[in-house]
């Protein structure tokens, strides 16, 4: 799942594969070897020059002609916040001296419209590594690097131990369906009136139809309705007076 990266001097980086340039916001330039698991750091602050731009330029000129790593995001794996370098098939966590392979699946937890950061959970088989406090502005970089679907899981933390156990018999897609799948029962969003309301509406409609057809007059219909109300009142039992 993960392998160690070793910090060495510039001359001891074996079979270097990539470089990282320094800048006004990045103190160290680096030479990295994904193959040997070694890397070195060079700080422009130690250079002898009057202007910062000249110091930065001098250090970057010392780097070998190799592919530059520009795809990265900030997050915390073990010790502290650091840049996580993204290269083909690997995530390099040089602050923690770790090299992680391409995850089998990536889950995003503690992510919502109201939060600025989220946790990036990377599964390798039934085991996982988690990067915390990843800024949402870095999500596009991660999506461009990762070749599969990324599962976005909402603002709550995931039951990671339970997911690890379920992965022995389930796929990630099946687990997502179990956790967040929609109910098979469809709920109607339309208003459904009570049966009593339907009866009243039907009765009024029938009365208006009779008036229009000339079978009854409006006065006869109103008189009939008044008689029905009187009969209902007579049928209602008088409430008994409660003795205290």
DAGI-V44330 format. One record per residue. N is the residue number from 1. RES is the residue in one small letter. SS is DSSP state (2 for helix, 1 for strand, 0 for the rest). PHI is phi in degrees with one decimal (* if undefined). PSI is psi as a letter, one per 40 degrees, with the letter a starting at -180 (* if undefined). Layout:
[[N/RES/SS/PHI/PSI] [N/RES/SS/PHI/PSI]]
This chain:
[[1/x/0/*/d] [2/x/1/-134.5/i] [3/x/1/-128.5/i] [4/x/1/-79.5/i] [5/x/0/-111.5/h] [6/x/1/-111.6/h] [7/x/1/-83.2/h] [8/x/0/-132.2/i] [9/x/0/-76.0/i] [10/x/2/-56.5/d] [11/x/2/-76.7/e] [12/x/2/-101.2/e] [13/x/0/-74.4/h] [14/x/0/-87.5/h] [15/x/0/41.8/g] [16/x/0/-60.4/i] [17/x/0/-121.6/d] [18/x/1/-145.4/i] [19/x/1/-131.6/i] [20/x/1/-126.6/h] [21/x/0/-86.5/i] [22/x/0/-87.1/i] [23/x/0/-156.6/a] [24/x/0/-64.7/d] [25/x/0/-107.3/e] [26/x/0/-120.1/h] [27/x/0/-69.1/d] [28/x/1/-104.7/h] [29/x/1/-91.3/i] [30/x/1/-138.5/i] [31/x/1/-113.6/h] [32/x/1/-124.6/i] [33/x/1/-122.3/h] [34/x/0/-68.8/d] [35/x/0/-70.0/d] [36/x/0/-93.7/e] [37/x/0/73.4/f] [38/x/1/-121.3/i] [39/x/1/-158.3/i] [40/x/1/-133.2/i] [41/x/1/-122.9/i] [42/x/1/-134.0/h] [43/x/1/-89.5/h] [44/x/2/-75.7/e] [45/x/2/-66.8/d] [46/x/2/-93.0/e] [47/x/0/-75.4/i] [48/x/0/-94.9/h] [49/x/0/-164.2/i] [50/x/0/-77.4/d] [51/x/0/-98.8/i] [52/x/2/-61.8/d] [53/x/2/-60.3/d] [54/x/2/-69.3/d] [55/x/2/-62.8/d] [56/x/2/-62.9/d] [57/x/2/-63.3/d] [58/x/2/-61.0/d] [59/x/2/-69.6/d] [60/x/2/-64.7/d] [61/x/2/-71.1/e] [62/x/0/-82.8/e] [63/x/0/-76.5/i] [64/x/0/-70.3/i] [65/x/0/-80.9/g] [66/x/0/-134.3/i] [67/x/1/-57.8/h] [68/x/1/-89.9/h] [69/x/0/-85.2/h] [70/x/0/-118.9/e] [71/x/0/-91.9/h] [72/x/1/-160.9/i] [73/x/1/-143.1/i] [74/x/1/-100.3/h] [75/x/1/-170.5/i] [76/x/1/-116.0/h] [77/x/0/-97.9/d] [78/x/0/-124.5/c] [79/x/0/-81.9/c] [80/x/0/-152.9/i] [81/x/1/-64.1/h] [82/x/1/-158.4/i] [83/x/1/-79.7/h] [84/x/1/-100.0/h] [85/x/1/-85.2/h] [86/x/1/-111.7/h] [87/x/1/-123.9/i] [88/x/0/-59.8/h] [89/x/0/73.7/e] [90/x/1/-142.6/i] [91/x/1/-117.9/h] [92/x/1/-103.4/h] [93/x/1/-107.6/g] [94/x/0/-69.2/d] [95/x/0/-62.3/d] [96/x/0/-100.4/e] [97/x/0/57.4/f] [98/x/1/-126.5/i] [99/x/1/-124.0/h] [100/x/1/-105.6/i] [101/x/1/-78.8/a] [102/x/0/-69.3/h] [103/x/0/-66.3/i] [104/x/0/-69.4/d] [105/x/1/-156.8/i] [106/x/1/-124.8/h] [107/x/1/-114.7/i] [108/x/1/-108.3/h] [109/x/1/-122.1/i] [110/x/0/56.2/f] [111/x/0/-123.0/h] [112/x/0/-157.0/i] [113/x/0/-66.4/d] [114/x/0/-90.7/e] [115/x/0/-99.6/i] [116/x/0/-92.3/d] [117/x/1/-124.6/i] [118/x/1/-151.0/i] [119/x/1/-103.9/h] [120/x/1/-105.1/h] [121/x/1/-105.3/h] [122/x/1/-108.9/h] [123/x/1/-98.1/h] [124/x/1/-127.8/g] [125/x/0/66.5/b] [126/x/0/-96.2/e] [127/x/1/-101.1/i] [128/x/1/-149.2/i] [129/x/1/-124.6/i] [130/x/1/-128.3/h] [131/x/1/-101.6/h] [132/x/1/-101.2/i] [133/x/1/57.3/f] [134/x/1/-83.2/h] [135/x/1/-72.9/h] [136/x/2/-63.8/d] [137/x/2/-68.5/e] [138/x/2/-89.5/e] [139/x/2/-65.3/d] [140/x/2/-62.8/d] [141/x/2/-62.9/d] [142/x/2/-66.5/d] [143/x/2/-64.1/d] [144/x/2/-66.9/d] [145/x/2/-81.7/d] [146/x/0/-84.2/h] [147/x/0/-82.9/e] [148/x/0/-109.7/a] [149/x/0/-69.4/h] [150/x/1/-103.5/h] [151/x/1/-88.2/h] [152/x/1/-95.0/h] [153/x/0/-116.3/e] [154/x/0/89.9/a] [155/x/0/-82.0/e] [156/x/0/-90.0/i] [157/x/0/-69.1/i] [158/x/0/-87.2/i] [159/x/0/-80.0/g] [160/x/2/-62.5/d] [161/x/2/-65.3/d] [162/x/2/-67.4/d] [163/x/2/-62.6/d] [164/x/2/-58.4/d] [165/x/2/-68.4/d] [166/x/2/-68.3/d] [167/x/0/-66.8/e] [168/x/0/-70.0/d] [169/x/0/-129.6/e] [170/x/0/-123.9/i] [171/x/0/-89.8/i] [172/x/2/-63.9/d] [173/x/2/-64.2/d] [174/x/2/-67.2/d] [175/x/2/-66.8/d] [176/x/2/-62.7/d] [177/x/2/-64.4/d] [178/x/2/-68.3/d] [179/x/2/-80.0/d] [180/x/2/-128.9/e] [181/x/0/-66.0/i] [182/x/0/-73.0/i] [183/x/0/-65.7/i] [184/x/0/-72.0/e] [185/x/0/-85.1/h] [186/x/0/-88.7/h] [187/x/0/-98.2/h] [188/x/0/-76.7/h] [189/x/0/-92.9/e] [190/x/0/-81.6/i] [191/x/0/-74.4/h] [192/x/0/-114.1/h] [193/x/0/-69.6/i] [194/x/0/-66.7/i] [195/x/2/-63.1/d] [196/x/2/-63.7/d] [197/x/2/-62.7/d] [198/x/2/-64.1/d] [199/x/2/-64.2/d] [200/x/2/-64.2/d] [201/x/2/-63.1/d] [202/x/2/-64.1/d] [203/x/2/-63.8/d] [204/x/2/-65.3/d] [205/x/2/-64.6/d] [206/x/2/-63.7/d] [207/x/2/-62.9/d] [208/x/2/-65.8/d] [209/x/2/-65.8/d] [210/x/2/-64.2/d] [211/x/2/-62.5/d] [212/x/2/-64.5/d] [213/x/2/-82.1/e] [214/x/0/85.7/e] [215/x/0/-70.6/d] [216/x/0/-137.6/i] [217/x/0/-95.2/i] [218/x/2/-62.1/d] [219/x/2/-65.6/d] [220/x/2/-65.9/d] [221/x/2/-65.5/d] [222/x/2/-67.1/d] [223/x/2/-64.6/d] [224/x/2/-63.1/d] [225/x/2/-64.9/d] [226/x/2/-66.0/d] [227/x/2/-63.7/d] [228/x/2/-64.1/d] [229/x/2/-65.0/d] [230/x/2/-65.2/d] [231/x/2/-63.3/d] [232/x/2/-64.1/d] [233/x/2/-67.8/d] [234/x/2/-68.4/d] [235/x/2/-72.0/d] [236/x/0/-69.9/h] [237/x/0/-68.8/i] [238/x/0/-70.8/h] [239/x/0/-67.2/h] [240/x/0/-76.5/i] [241/x/0/-78.0/h] [242/x/0/-80.5/h] [243/x/0/-92.1/h] [244/x/0/-107.4/*]]
